Amino acid sequence: LKRSEEKYRSIFENAVEGIFQTTPDGRYLSVNPSLAKMYGYDSPEEMIDSVTDIERQQYVDLEDREILKNLYDTQGFVEGFETQLYRKDGDKVWISMNARAVRGANGEIIYYEGTTEDITKRKKAQEETTRLELQLRQSQKMEAIGTLAGGIAHDFNNILSGIMGFTEMVQDDMPPDSRAYHRLGLVLKGAHRGRDLIRQILTFSRQTEYEQKPVALSAIVEEGLKLLRPLLPTTTEIRFKSLTDDDTILADSAQIHQVLMNLCTNGTQAMGKKGGVLEISVTRDHFKKGDLMPVPDMKHGHYLVLKVRDTGPGMQPEVVERIFDPFFTTKGHGEGTGLGLSVVHGIVKSHGGFIRVESEPEKGSVFHIYLPKIEKREALTVKEELPVKGGKECILFVDDEDLNVELNSERLTRLGYEVIATTSSLEALEIFK
């Protein structure tokens, strides 16, 4: 008997898993060294003396303890019961428990006993996998929405081009001081607003062309903040820091300005009238092969990271999932188009970059923009545009939009060209022959 007790005592003391006995009212009767270590205690004795109410001192979710006790009452045991507990130092640990209720002669529960496994690493890996899957689905959804939005925007663009073009030509034939000229100006003003909206949609869907050249990200941010400061309420404090001198990216300065302006404006609106702190930073980051990437499909290499953090109320997970959807907004009617963050997403993608959002209710939001870093080199020279000159040549103009054919045919004719215009590619081929 003594040898048998020594054998089981050795198993209890040296087991890798935690072993315990507890009372229904929440005290430990016995724990092995592995369990004490798992919960951050120096010895089993310290843990037994320190924890006098398991439910209130250890359970992160008190309901889990009640669920566990109900399972003991109804079925007498639990297998793979997962819950989160507090360690001695206040950190949290995920555990998986296999245990049973030990009953007395009258059927009453005397104590619980079982084993506990630390599954924190597995839980974190599952959470990370879930996060990456959500980001991947979001990326695919944004791609599909972008394709749809781009197609619709192009059709509207063709319609507006005709409206604006003919309006301008009619204005050219009118005296500037006439009422009709003024009214046509209002037509153009409305058309320009529509064109600006279309440009934002095309930027979101990454179907616009801009000139990208080597630029210093910190310089763009500093210049943008100079323009932004007077526009923000005095209750908003702006803090900027650049933690790198080597911050060259291949980008269109105007578009990066727009990313900064949209993110800062969004953060300021989130903080509301009471204001808060807007933190902007530029840092470098390097991801090697095998590293866990912050965004799905992101390749290893050197990146410049533009980070914009606000101290606003934060967002619920369901809002975070939709913030890049075009026309989605949490603002009131008339307070925004819902395109600001969609445009940011489109610009970042068109620069070969990636975007990640972290936000929790009452903890603010932070946007991470990852842009590929390049080596410093001389900026590309931009040739000066020459004024449009007319001519007397014959031009064959082909377009599938009747409005564009008539508009450009008349414009080219005014410049002195002989124009042959058609909407049929086959007819154009026959004319060319």
Order of alpha helices (4+ residues) and beta strands (2+ residues): alpha-beta-beta-alpha-alpha-alpha-alpha-beta-beta-beta-alpha-alpha-beta-alpha-beta-beta-alpha-beta-beta-alpha-alpha-beta-beta-beta-alpha-beta-alpha
